[in-house]
Structure formats: structure tokens, C-alpha cells
Amino acid sequence: MIVSFPAGIQPDAVITLLVLAGSVLLFVSGWLAPEVTGLLAAGLLIATGVLSPAEALRGFGSPAVITLIGLFALSAGLFRAGGLDRLRALLGSDAIRSPRRMILLVTTVVGPVSAFVPNTPIVAALLPVLESWCQRRGISPSRVLLPLSFATVLGGTLTLIGSSVNLLASEVSERMGYGALGLFSFSPIGIGVWLSGSLVMVLLSDRLLPDRGLNDDDLVADLASSGYLTEVDIPQRSELIGQSLHDSRLQRRFDVDVLEVHRGRERILPPLADHTLELGDRLLLRCSRNDLLRLQQEHTVVLAPSADPADTLSTTDAPTRQRTVEVLLPSGSALTGDSLGNLRFRQRFNATVLALRRGNQEVRERLGQVVLREGDVLLLQGPKDAIRGLQANNDLVVLEQLEKDLPTVNRKGVAIAISVLVVLLAGLEWLPLVAAVLLGTVAMVATGCLRPGELQRAIRLDVILLLGSLASFSVALEKTGLAGALAGALLQALTGWPVYAALLSVFLFTTLLTEVMSNAAAVALLIPVAGELAVGLGQPPLAFVYAVLFGASQSFLSPVGYQTNLMVFGPGRYKFLDITRYGLPLTFTMTLVVPLLICRHFNL
């Protein structure tokens, strides 16, 4: 059967449109991980003959991706050598006595640092420091953690290396013939964005940031209302044997919710108040970390062993050799999407999961069967050496600062010098950015600031796969003429509009799109269209490229809009609308300010 197409529409263009539409649906639905969606799209474009393998995969060898790999290594070396210890000490200072002052400090100091260091490791490193400060001051973490995320997002627009999205935008712009972006090409606009955004964040913090309370014994949140999910067994000589939940002191002395009782293969669901407990019963509890530890110490309950005997932590270990810490699953963690049982967590990390907590959402599954998600908080117990090892793991973020595990300082000056030298060589254009970053990476390893094994662990493979595969989007849009066709349709709609209004429309559309899909995907899709639109309007293409670049970075409306928002969502015990409430004025301000700054920068 021969398929006919309307005049002017080529089969390759139809195929590309279908692949891109399907990719957008997958990005929005989250059914597949973003990097898997990108690989699927690239594979389909090759399989259907729209792109050759070289065209579809050229992004994996692009300077932007290679530069990003080097930046991951540079930042890892900087953190390992203690290059940001002074920043952590500054934020943890007792001289800061109010949330507003802390937010002011975060926006003025952390923002510029994130212009040169990827924001994800910055948030991971500073999260425990801010939580500790909140604990000492009796201030809810919800008053300061969201501004930490937003400040790194704003700071990421100050330089080309502030965000992986910036590097991708430069790559697409160069491929379209508009020229690559320099290290400080859009810094004048970024400074205005950073200053105006910081002002809005500080002024509105008291009114719009929620106060979720603080538990005196917990650095993360008040677990009395949401708590951890854990499984326990009733051991011999437990005072619970033969008593009902109503008569026992389990719920009188401790703030514990019994969600289910398992007796052999029988599953007993609420109401459970009058149910008599027996030896060997397994209880599914929701409780605070402190209550869980007290129940263990008094031998009222014992942690339920996992299916694998090797996954049960020995109770004979001396308490001094064990640490109990909370860890967060950050965005991009390889552990998400699988259960603790399938992951064989104990063998993998030499630490036992005592309990799990998921924001304000109630989890009613058995612990070993819970499918992990980004933002989950796990309560772990393990040897100190195992906990130290977790601090260097990209899949988990330790939410408690171990005083004896702070980085050694004998390489601090070297790491800082290497990082500064990389910026100077690229900023003064004495070396291409990719060359400066690669030489800096080698210097980090050669001077002992970073070990080769740590270099490999520092690279975020999910980000590399996403950026490399997304290059096929822009190539297909340009090759099939879809970019020009879509730009022509927009041109008809925007004819007669002022340049400011056209830029505002592009910026706002990009911003809204990044709230429901990957910001890297939005850049790969929209820059070819925006560039063609600028040519049709007789305006500099880079002006519209900047509108897309900044729009893709202003993710302030939802926890899933940006990975750092998700990282603070659980520890801050935020609700979805908390992000929107605080981020909406910021988004409105950016929508007005960014197009204006672009117009002034290009004298439009």
C-alpha cells in the first residue's frame, strides 16, 4: 500500500513529527527515564532513515558533552579536596540568626558559585549544613531549603558552564550556524536575572515560604505526622505479646502508627486496635526515627530480617562502630525504579535500610517491596566506613554531616588553583573551553585531588546519555525542514508584534514546557524553531536563542521542573503548591525582566 502525503510535506518530516510528539508525551508522562526516551528517539530516527547514524549520534562526541564530562570531574575534585569548606562554614555560622538573612546569604554567595560548579553537587553538599543550622536555631528547614535550590538555578545562568542546558544550547546554536556561545557571552543578562531574582526571593520569603515545623531530634523534618515506613517483628519476651494495640504502650508512649500486621501468610488490615499481638507477628509501622531506635533499645520490637540472610545487619556490632544516618535519593539516581529487595541493598552498600520516608505521601507497602523514587529519604544503619563511602556515591546523598569525615585540606589550594586557572584560560579565550576543562581534569588526577576511580563515579551517565541523544532532535528538525515550517507558522502569528513581545512569548512558552518535560529536551526542540523565527522577524538569532536558554533554566513552579527542586522537596516536607506559591512571583518577574535584558543587550 502506498501512503500519500499532502503536497509540500515530506515523509521524513511526518516521521520526525511523530517521533518528537511521542517523545514529548514520554517526557511529560515520565513512563520512561528522560535519557531512555532520548535514546529511543535517536534509534527511531536512524531506523526510519530520517537520520544517518553519524547524524543522530554526533551529539555524543560533541564539545558540549565532552566539556560536561570534564566539569563533573573538576567539581568532584574540588569537593573532595575541600575547596568549598569555607562556603559550608559560612552558611553554618551561628552569626546568621534568621531565615531571611540565610536566604540573603544563599542568594549572594551560593548563586555565583553555581555559575562555575554544577548545582546538583552544590545542593548535595550544602543540604546537611543548612539542616544542621535549622536544627540549632529551631527553624523549620522549609524556610530555607527551597531558596537554596532556586539560588543555584539563578546562578547557573551566569556563565556557559553553570548548567548542562547552557552547553547544549551552545552546541545547537553552533550547529544551526548562529555561532557557539562563549564562557561569558550571556553573563550581562545573567547578572540582571540573578540580581532581580534574588531580590524577589528575599522580599517574599517571609510571606510565601511555609513553616512545616521542626522535630527537636531530627535534622530532616517533623516525622510525627508523616514518619518513616519500616517493618518490625515481635521478639521473645516482648511486652507486646498477648496484648492488643489498644492496651499496649506502643501507641501510648510512642508516636507510632501500625498500618498492617502480617502473621505467616495472613495479612491483617485496619482496624487493628483490638487485635491481640503474638510472638513472631510482623508489624508495618510508620514512626519517627527516634521512636524506632528507642523501641529497639527496649527490645519491644526488632527489625524484620530481609529475605536474604546476608542482608541482615549483625546486632552484635558495638554501637560505637555503627552510624545511623538519613540519605536522600537525588534526581538521576540509578536506584530509582527498583525495590530494595531487587537491589540487594545491604550487600551493595554494606548498610541496612531501617525505614523509608516519602515527603508527605503515605507509603503502605512492605519495606522490601517499595519501589524507590527520586526524593525518597532512607534511614540507614551501617559501619562508619560504609557511611563514609556513601558520601562519594552519586546515587545517594547523606543528609548528615559527619564531623570526622570532612575532606582533607592538603590539596585544597591546588584544587582551587586548578579550577580558577580553567576559568581564566577559557574566559580570556587563550584556550577553547573544552581544552581547558580536559587539561584541568587531568591536573586534578595528577595532583591527587581526584583518584581515577572517583573520576569515573563523578560522571553523571544519565545526563551524558540525555544530552548526547537529544542532539538528534535539532538535527532532524533542521534536516526535514520542520524547524522552518514551525517558525513560519509562528511568524504569521507574531507579525506586527514588538520584538519584546515576541521574545516574551518564546521565553514563557519555554518556561512552561520545562515544567512538564526535561529542560534539555526543550532546548533541543525549541532553539531551531526560535532561530528560524528570529530570521523571519529580521532579528539576531542569538537573541531568541538566549530567550530559550533562560526560559529552560527558570524552573520555579514545580518540584519536577528541576532536579535541585526535587532534592529539597522531601527534606523540606514541602507540598506541591508550596513550590508554585513561592515560584510564581519569581517566574512572573523573570518573564518580564529577561526579554527586556535581551533587548538591551542586543540594542533591539
Secondary structure by P-SEA (a helix, b strand, c coil): cbbbbcccccaaaaaaaaaaaaaaaaaaaccccaaaaaaaaaaaaaaaccccccccccccccaaaaaaaaaaaaaaaaaaaccaaaaaaaaaccccccaaaaaaaaaaccccccccccaaaaaaaaaaaaaaaaaaacccccccaaaaaaaaaaaaaccccccaaaaaaaaaaaaacccccccccaaaaaaaaaaaaaaaaaaacccccccccccccccccccccbbbbbcccccccccccccccccccccccccccccccccccccccccccccccccccccbbbbcaaaaaaaaaacccccccccccccccccccccccccccccccccccccccccccccccccccccccccccccccccccccccccccccbbbbbbccaaaaaaaaaccccccccccccccccccaaaaaaaaaaaaaaaaaaccccaaaaaaaaaaaaaaaccccaaaaaaacaaaaaaaaaaaaaaaaaaaaaaaaaaaaaaaaaaaccccaaaaaaaaaaaaaaaaacccaaaaaaccaaaaaaaaaaacccaaaaaaaaaaaaacccccccccaaaaaacccccccaaaaaaaaaaaaaaaaacaaaaaaaaacc
